[in-house]
Amino acid sequence: MKKGLLPALRRGATWVGLLSAVLAITPTGAAAADSFPGGRPVTLVVPWPVGGVTDAASRILAKELGEQLGTAIVVENRSGANGRVGTDYAASARPDGYTLFVASAETHAINPHVYSSMTYEPVKAFAAVAPFALNPFSLVSRGDLKAESLQDIIALAKARPGELTFASWGVGSTSQIGMEMLKARDGLQLLHVPFQGEAPAVNALMAGQVDLMVLPAARAKALSADGKIKVYSTMTSERSFVMPDVPSLKDLGVDGIDVVNWFAIVVPAGTPDSVVQRLATAIDAIVESPAARTSFRALGVDVHPAMAPDELQRFIQSETERWGEVISNADISLDG
């Protein structure tokens, strides 16, 4: 044997041995699901501030999911830029199942169309796991607007094109885009007045400074109790449990508009399928429980019907296309 070849072979044997040892202790496929999470804490990234509905619903899920998985679920709020700050952070996380992300219409269906400088495509950057909640919206007005029905609003807007105003909690928000859907359907000319957040927009509406707004149904119900705002319909195809006596758009003869924000758990693309399925199974068990439904409904949101990961992935893609068409037609941009 040539000089130097034996030491080389021995070195090679050593590396082969080390590689075999690593492979023996590295969980793959079904083994990854069996070992996950293995007592390690899991981080749930929420791209919105503490105290909002999304945050509160996410914390309910985190508590229940921790019990299902037998480990701590640590909620980490990374808010800003219409959810983009948290999305950027989660998209670059290691794809091992230990970083979960709360996706919504804003992060996955709206932001890709209102920002031209996105460095990734959310649908491709994440793998869908499971949905967990729905937040239905409603159409409201200031309390003294001379309109008693949706048809009255449409007639008033057409009689005074460009004069009626509507508030939102920001350019590119679900609140604005929901109204843009109605505008496009009926050819209405309304003046958009964006605010920095829901609270100042609602205050302006109650003060009579703006005429209309698309608002989460639970918030609308609470504010309508003293007559400071009027509620005309849910902006959905079905009535909401929040206001069962309020007609849906479908009840009023309006088809094709469904303004509902959805919350779903996604993980960085490349996360093992077995881990995705482990998480999906746990979340499905949570949303199907009466206790979770009660907790979510106390916030004004409802549980989302269960979807398999591949079904949810297709749903998110369809939502991206649906909201994107409205954004394009309304020429909405957050690029400044």
Beta strands, then each sheet from edge to edge (+ up, - down):
strand 1: 42-46
strand 2: 73-77
strand 3: 99-103
strand 4: 126-142
strand 5: 165-168
strand 6: 191-194
strand 7: 212-216
strand 8: 229-234
strand 9: 260-268
strand 10: 302-303
sheet 1: 2+ 1+ 3+ 9- 4+ 7- 5- 6-
sheet 2: 2+ 1+ 3+ 9- 4+ 8-
sheet 3: 2+ 1+ 3+ 9- 4+ 10-
end
